[in-house]
């Protein structure tokens, strides 16, 4: 049975440097099945909250300082879908960050939107360092009809983007700034991290409570701030897209996680301080060329200057019961939360201390090329498809998503031109045994538009 197979993996005494944020530790007791109920007298209704669910969401609103907060039982994915679809009209063009989650593109496909993209800052150490605010403003200056901007902040690697001027401009246009803050639900609860997107004035902020808070997987929240222009539209799409039988276990998990964060601000600050100290001492040689992250809970171990690929160091850590979020040729991402302990951080440092320095590896800087979109979804639906070998795909139009995972950022979307650069990137990722969603026939073939 799946449960038995899963527990064979999870029964190990492991240290979690990956999602979810609860790190397999409990913040509450009790029988979960006892909470697995439905809409009966007194339990309220997520799609029309007037009782205990409204009370919990109001507490979350106050904790984050939003005008309104709604719970998500379909993760940030459903929040992003609802935010975009509920704040746009069919046929409109929006501006999206190139490192956005695939759900952003899915929303565009479902609503019949076109999109302009702005590229993030790709670092030489293998990370994405957010966006230059001026680059976003320049794109908006060239596209004065755009009234919706979607940006990921913080990035998967812990870098935030200043958005104050973008919000100011969109307010003048009576537009909306949507921030995918899936990786930053904890930022509001510390004095040692940079301000969250809500504090920058973003109108809609979507967060994954399961990523960095001690909440169960598939939970999230969506916050509204000065979002009167789209609030009713977005909340209507939440009713459409979320299950009509939402899990009360997940709802309870969101509420308990936020209460825990409110009550343990000092614990998070203390852990942040310990991480800063480790970075300045025992982890220093692993941070060569790495810009200081805005979120202390993300640590990018730049392994190439020490003479190792990220895959090699990841396997070393696994052999010591330490499981990380991501590894690639250049490094390893430690994805921490308030539920990690100082002892666990020291254990990670103990393993890394034993690594012998070797000749540095040549850097490999992977940058996603700017997309060239030739067909929209309606056009694609009327075209035929064929399967070709990856080596023959350059110059053809993709009929499916190609998504390196993690982090789930699409390299190619349906309707976009496949270039030689795309093929080179895919081959490189495959050579490093990186999972790529969308490849067919043992990852050698790809679906394209037939000519």
C-alpha positions in Angstrom: 0.0 0.0 0.0 1.1 3.6 -0.6 0.9 4.4 3.1 3.3 1.6 3.9 5.7 2.6 1.1 5.6 6.3 2.2 6.3 5.5 5.8 9.3 3.4 4.9 10.8 6.7 3.7 9.4 9.0 6.4 10.1 6.8 9.4 13.8 7.6 9.1 15.1 10.0 11.7 15.7 12.8 9.2 16.4 16.5 9.3 14.2 18.4 7.0 15.7 21.3 5.1 12.8 21.2 2.7 9.1 21.9 2.6 6.7 21.6 4.3 7.3 24.1 7.1 6.1 21.8 10.0 9.2 19.7 9.5 7.2 16.6 10.6 6.7 18.1 14.1 3.4 18.6 15.8 2.2 21.9 17.2 -1.1 20.4 18.3 -2.5 17.2 19.6 -5.8 15.4 19.1 -7.4 13.1 16.5 -7.3 14.6 13.1 -10.2 12.5 11.9 -12.3 14.0 14.6 -11.9 17.3 12.8 -12.7 15.8 9.4 -16.3 17.0 9.3 -18.6 18.9 6.9 -20.9 21.9 6.9 -23.2 21.0 9.8 -24.8 23.3 12.4 -22.0 25.3 14.0 -19.1 24.3 11.7 -19.6 27.2 9.3 -19.0 27.2 5.5 -15.7 28.3 3.9 -17.6 29.6 0.9 -19.9 31.7 3.0 -18.2 32.2 6.4 -20.2 33.8 9.1 -19.2 31.8 12.2 -16.0 30.0 13.4 -14.3 30.1 10.0 -14.9 33.8 9.7 -13.5 34.2 13.2 -10.3 32.3 12.2 -9.9 34.3 9.0 -10.4 37.6 10.9 -7.6 36.6 13.2 -5.4 35.9 10.2 -6.3 39.3 8.7 -5.3 41.0 12.0 -2.1 39.0 12.2 -1.0 40.0 8.7 -2.4 43.5 8.7 -4.6 43.0 5.6 -8.1 44.3 4.8 -9.3 40.8 4.3 -7.8 37.3 4.4 -9.3 34.1 3.0 -8.1 30.5 3.6 -7.0 28.3 0.7 -7.4 24.5 0.7 -5.9 24.2 -2.7 -2.5 25.8 -1.9 -1.2 29.0 -3.4 -2.1 27.5 -6.8 -5.8 28.1 -6.3 -5.0 31.6 -4.9 -3.0 32.6 -7.9 -5.6 31.2 -10.3 -8.4 33.1 -8.6 -6.4 36.3 -8.2 -5.6 36.6 -11.9 -8.9 35.3 -13.3 -10.9 37.5 -10.9 -9.0 40.7 -11.6 -8.9 40.5 -15.4 -11.2 40.5 -18.5 -10.8 38.0 -21.3 -8.4 39.1 -23.9 -6.5 41.5 -21.7 -2.7 41.6 -21.4 -0.9 41.3 -18.1 2.7 41.6 -17.0 4.3 38.6 -15.3 7.7 37.8 -13.9 9.6 35.2 -15.9 10.2 33.1 -12.8 6.5 32.9 -11.9 4.9 29.6 -11.0 3.2 27.6 -13.7 -0.2 28.4 -12.2 0.2 32.0 -13.5 0.4 30.7 -17.0 -2.5 28.3 -16.4 -4.6 31.3 -15.3 -3.7 33.1 -18.5 -4.7 30.0 -20.6 -8.0 29.5 -18.7 -9.0 33.2 -18.9 -7.7 33.8 -22.5 -5.2 36.4 -21.4 -2.0 37.4 -23.2 1.1 38.2 -21.2 4.3 40.3 -21.4 7.2 39.0 -19.3 9.9 40.8 -17.4 13.1 38.9 -16.6 14.5 38.4 -13.1 18.1 38.8 -11.9 19.9 35.5 -12.6 23.0 35.3 -10.4 26.3 33.7 -11.3 25.9 31.4 -8.2 22.8 29.7 -9.7 20.0 31.6 -8.0 17.2 34.1 -8.9 17.7 37.3 -7.0 14.3 38.9 -7.5 13.7 41.8 -9.9 15.0 45.3 -10.5 12.0 47.5 -9.8 13.1 49.7 -12.7 12.9 46.8 -15.1 9.3 46.3 -14.1 8.5 50.0 -14.5 10.2 50.1 -17.9 8.0 47.2 -19.1 4.9 49.0 -17.9 6.0 52.2 -19.6 6.1 50.4 -22.9 2.7 48.8 -22.3 0.4 51.4 -20.9 -2.7 49.2 -21.3 -1.5 46.7 -18.7 -3.4 46.9 -15.5 -2.4 43.7 -13.7 1.2 42.8 -12.6 2.1 39.4 -11.2 5.5 39.1 -9.4 7.0 36.4 -7.3 8.6 37.8 -4.1 10.5 36.4 -2.3 12.0 34.2 -5.0 12.4 30.5 -4.4 15.9 31.4 -3.2 14.9 34.0 -0.6 15.3 37.4 -2.5 12.5 40.0 -2.3 11.7 42.7 -4.8 10.9 46.3 -4.0 7.5 47.1 -5.4 6.5 50.5 -3.9 6.9 52.5 -7.2 5.1 49.7 -9.1 2.2 49.8 -6.7 2.1 53.6 -7.0 2.0 53.4 -10.8 -0.7 50.7 -10.9 -2.8 52.8 -8.5 -2.7 55.6 -10.9 -3.9 53.2 -13.7 -6.5 51.8 -11.3 -4.7 48.5 -11.7 -3.7 45.6 -9.5 -0.4 44.3 -8.2 -0.5 40.6 -7.3 2.4 39.1 -5.4 3.0 35.4 -5.3 4.5 35.3 -1.8 4.3 31.5 -1.5 7.7 31.3 0.0 7.2 34.2 2.5 4.2 33.5 4.7 6.5 33.9 7.7 8.0 37.3 6.9 5.4 39.3 8.7 6.3 37.6 12.0 9.9 38.8 12.4 11.7 42.1 13.0 14.8 40.7 11.3 13.5 40.1 7.8 12.6 42.6 5.1 9.1 43.9 4.8 6.5 41.6 3.2 4.6 42.4 0.0 1.6 43.6 2.1 3.7 46.2 3.7 4.9 47.3 0.3 1.3 48.0 -0.7 0.6 45.0 -2.9 -3.2 44.7 -3.5 -3.3 40.9 -3.5 -0.8 38.6 -1.8 -0.9 34.8 -2.0 1.0 32.7 0.5 1.6 29.0 1.0 1.2 28.4 4.7 2.5 24.9 4.3 5.9 26.0 2.9 7.3 28.1 5.8 4.7 27.8 8.5 3.8 24.7 10.6 0.8 23.9 8.5 -0.2 20.9 6.4 0.6 20.6 2.7 -2.0 22.1 0.4 -2.8 25.0 2.7 -2.5 28.7 2.0 -4.0 32.2 2.4 -4.9 35.1 0.1 -4.7 38.6 1.5 -6.4 41.7 0.1 -5.2 45.3 0.7 -6.9 48.3 -1.0 -8.2 45.8 -3.5 -11.8 47.0 -3.8 -11.4 47.0 -7.6 -11.2 43.2 -7.8 -12.2 41.8 -4.4 -15.6 40.5 -5.4 -14.3 39.0 -8.6 -11.5 37.2 -6.9 -13.6 35.8 -4.1 -16.1 34.6 -6.7 -13.4 32.6 -8.4 -12.3 31.2 -5.1 -15.8 29.7 -4.8 -15.6 28.3 -8.3 -12.1 26.9 -8.1 -12.0 25.5 -4.5 -13.6 22.3 -3.6 -17.3 22.5 -2.4 -16.2 20.1 0.3 -13.2 21.8 1.8 -11.2 19.9 4.4 -11.8 21.2 7.9 -8.5 19.5 8.9 -6.7 21.9 6.5 -8.7 24.9 7.7 -7.8 24.1 11.3 -4.1 23.6 10.3 -4.0 27.1 8.7 -5.5 28.7 11.8 -3.3 26.8 14.2 -0.1 27.6 12.3 -0.9 31.4 12.2 -1.6 31.3 16.0 1.7 29.6 16.5 3.6 32.2 14.5 1.9 35.0 16.5 2.8 33.4 19.8 6.4 32.5 18.8 7.8 35.6 17.1 10.9 35.6 19.4 11.6 32.0 18.6 11.8 32.9 14.9 14.0 35.9 15.6 16.3 33.8 17.7 16.6 31.2 14.9 17.2 33.9 12.3 20.1 35.2 14.5 21.6 31.7 14.8 21.5 31.3 11.0 23.2 34.7 10.5 26.0 33.6 12.9 26.4 30.3 11.1 26.7 32.0 7.8 29.4 34.3 9.1 31.4 31.3 10.5 31.0 27.7 9.8 29.1 28.1 6.5 31.1 31.0 5.2 33.1 29.0 2.6 29.9 27.7 1.1 28.6 31.2 0.4 31.2 32.4 -2.0 29.6 34.7 -4.6 26.2 34.5 -2.9 24.3 37.7 -2.3 22.9 37.9 1.2 19.3 36.6 1.1 16.5 38.8 2.4 14.9 35.7 4.0 17.3 34.0 6.5 15.4 30.8 6.2 16.7 30.2 2.7 20.4 29.2 2.6 22.0 28.7 -0.8 25.1 26.5 -0.5 27.3 27.5 -3.5 29.1 24.2 -3.9 31.0 24.8 -7.2 33.7 27.1 -5.6 34.4 24.3 -3.0 34.9 21.8 -5.9 31.6 19.9 -5.9 28.3 19.9 -7.7 25.2 20.5 -5.7 24.1 16.9 -6.5 27.2 15.5 -4.8 26.8 17.6 -1.6 23.1 16.8 -1.6 23.8 13.0 -1.6 26.4 13.5 1.2 23.8 15.3 3.3 21.2 12.6 2.5 23.7 9.9 3.7 23.6 11.7 7.1 19.8 11.9 7.2 19.6 15.5 6.0 17.1 16.2 3.1 17.3 19.4 1.2 14.8 21.3 -1.0 16.8 21.5 -4.3 20.2 20.7 -5.8 21.7 21.5 -9.1 25.1 21.7 -10.7 26.0 24.9 -8.7 24.6 24.4 -5.3 22.1 23.1 -2.7 19.1 25.0 -1.3 18.4 24.7 2.4 14.7 25.6 3.0 14.2 26.1 6.7 11.4 27.2 9.0 10.5 28.1 12.5 10.2 24.4 13.3 13.9 23.7 12.6 16.2 23.8 15.7 19.6 25.2 16.4 20.8 21.6 16.9 19.6 20.6 13.4 21.5 23.6 11.9 24.6 22.6 13.8 24.3 19.0 12.5 24.2 20.3 8.9 27.3 22.4 9.6 29.0 19.4 11.1 28.6 17.4 7.9 29.8 20.4 5.7 32.8 20.9 8.0 34.0 17.5 6.9 34.1 18.2 3.2 37.6 18.6 1.8 38.2 21.6 -0.5 38.9 20.6 -4.1 39.6 22.5 -7.3 36.7 24.9 -8.0 34.3 23.9 -10.7 33.6 26.1 -13.7 30.3 28.0 -13.1 27.3 27.1 -15.1 24.9 30.0 -15.3 21.4 28.9 -16.4 19.2 31.7 -17.6 15.8 31.1 -19.1 15.6 32.8 -22.5 12.9 35.3 -23.0 9.8 33.5 -24.4 8.7 33.9 -28.0 4.9 33.2 -28.0 3.5 32.4 -31.4 0.1 30.9 -30.6 -2.5 31.4 -27.8 -4.6 28.6 -26.3 -7.5 29.1 -28.6 -5.2 28.8 -31.6 -3.5 25.8 -30.2 -6.8 24.0 -29.7 -7.4 24.2 -33.4 -3.9 22.8 -34.4 -2.6 19.3 -34.7 0.3 17.9 -32.6 3.1 15.5 -33.2 5.9 14.0 -31.0 9.5 14.7 -32.1 12.8 13.9 -30.6 14.3 16.7 -28.5 17.2 17.1 -30.8 14.8 17.9 -33.6 12.6 20.3 -31.6 14.5 23.6 -32.2 12.5 25.8 -34.4 9.2 24.1 -33.6 6.4 25.4 -31.4 5.8 23.6 -28.1 2.4 21.9 -27.5 3.1 21.1 -23.9 4.7 22.6 -20.8 8.3 21.9 -20.0 8.9 22.5 -16.3 12.1 21.7 -14.4 11.0 20.6 -11.0 11.8 21.8 -8.5 11.1 24.7 -8.5 8.2 24.4 -10.9 9.1 27.5 -13.1 8.2 26.8 -16.7 11.0 26.8 -19.2 8.7 26.5 -22.1 4.9 27.0 -22.3 2.5 25.7 -25.0 2.5 28.1 -28.0 6.1 29.2 -27.4 9.0 28.7 -29.8 11.5 26.1 -28.9 15.1 27.4 -29.5 18.5 25.7 -29.6 19.1 27.4 -26.2 16.1 25.6 -24.8 17.4 22.3 -26.0 20.8 22.9 -24.5 19.3 23.8 -21.1 17.1 20.7 -21.2 20.0 18.4 -22.1 22.1 19.9 -19.3 19.4 19.3 -16.8 18.8 15.8 -18.0 22.5 15.1 -17.7 22.3 16.2 -14.1 19.3 13.8 -13.6 17.0 16.8 -12.9 13.3 16.0 -13.0 11.6 17.7 -16.0 7.8 17.6 -16.2 6.5 17.4 -19.8 9.1 15.3 -21.5 7.8 12.0 -23.1 9.2 8.6 -24.1 11.8 8.3 -21.4 12.5 12.1 -21.6 13.8 12.0 -25.2 10.7 13.3 -26.9 8.5 16.4 -26.8 5.1 17.3 -28.2 5.0 20.1 -30.7 2.7 21.8 -33.1 2.7 19.9 -36.4 3.3 22.0 -39.5 
